[in-house]
Amino acid sequence: MLTEKHHAKHAMLRKRSPLIICGAFVFVAWNVILFFVLMRRPSAQGALDTPDETSNTGDGAGGGQFGNIMNEVMRVANAFEAELESQKKILLQIQSHWSVWENKGAVTAAKPKLPDEHSAPAVIAILVIACNRVTVKRCLDKLIEHRPSAELYPIVVSQDCGHAETSDVIASYGSQLTHIKQPDLSDIAVPSQHKKFQGYYKISRHYRWALNQVFNTFSYSAVVVVEDDLEVATDFFEYFRALHPILKSDPTLWCVSAWNDNGREGFVDPGKASLLYRTDFFPGLGWMLTKDLWAELEPKWPASFWDDWMRLPDQRRDRSCIRPEISRTLTFGRKGVSLGQFYDKYLRFIKLNTEFVPFTKTDLSYLEKKKYDESFEKEVYSALVVTVEDLQSGKLSGSGPFWVQYSSPDSFKTLARNLGVMDDLKSGVPRAGYRVASELTNYHKACKWIQRFCVKVLRVREHLQWRREEEISRRR
């Protein structure tokens, strides 16, 4: 708008400028002509210079007449001279204003007020939670290897436990990362029945302190939390970069995870590395949250078991996370506070993605809740309903998807064990589950199910073949 007004004004001045110049030229020329006319009257000037000679002629009246003419001519000349000086000043003012107008036009043309189409990319910090594992080196090596920019992805390693050898490993990376240490290493007073869970209390305390540091001390607006026993995939940073604006803009989402709880070999489609899902189950193990979410969670952060606390309805509030078909993180930490729970049976078989997917150049609009739910319902309700026996018999043709129904926590556990997927439920939601309707009756007990859900089994033949090979290996 401002540019259009300027162009209009500029055009009007250009139209008027010839008239201004022409008028100024005529006026100056007229004054010059008058000046030369007055200068080329020597007889008159001579008469003015020799009044005695004129008086000797005896014509006294003539002498007085010439004196009057002289006075009038001088008055007119002085007036012309004053007017000429005035016009000179006007011309100088016109020239000055014209230069200003020309400069303004040049400045406007050089710096038009256009909208900023390319805003600076957001900084996404990587928070590594460390304790007493020197193998954090494997985690940090992969993060630094695949990190495309140290400025856009600053790595902050927060260390608990005070383990000197681990501290030395972290310090060896120098300026490639920021090393902070949890100052409170004291034991925590816990209920007598929870003494064996002291480690979980310390982990929760450490998480709270570390997240406060990255959000409130370092003032980052988005953070990806990575445990010290995770290895990241080649497109780990690309994945979170593409999903960051979606997480910020979609109120039905509250996290983005790099982990698929059931993403083991034979359970994922290797040809669909770019496929992403919405899930009602908080996956963790490489997950992104925003500063706004932390401001919501921090005041009520739990004393222990923070990950299960995140899966409670009061925290989730009907929001979902994004998770991939093929995991972008891999855990190599068998030993830890959990004493290897699930590791030997599930976690060590998780497939880590090896194909770089350009997520930032991919259309991810299908993840919008309305679009996703429509597609989800269509795929589920058009799937063939089968039983576990049908799957195990190997008589089904095609690769699915198939719909296996269950109606209670017990029936789900039986089904999950037969299929080889994780069989635990958190607040009535199975791992990787979506749109599971449940009514929570007790935190540590089963839930009362009010709606059936489905488990989509993809790549059935590969899955059953893997189970047979596993059984043969176990017998040997």
Disulfide bonds with the S-S distance in Angstrom:
Cys131-Cys161 1.54
Cys255-Cys321 1.91
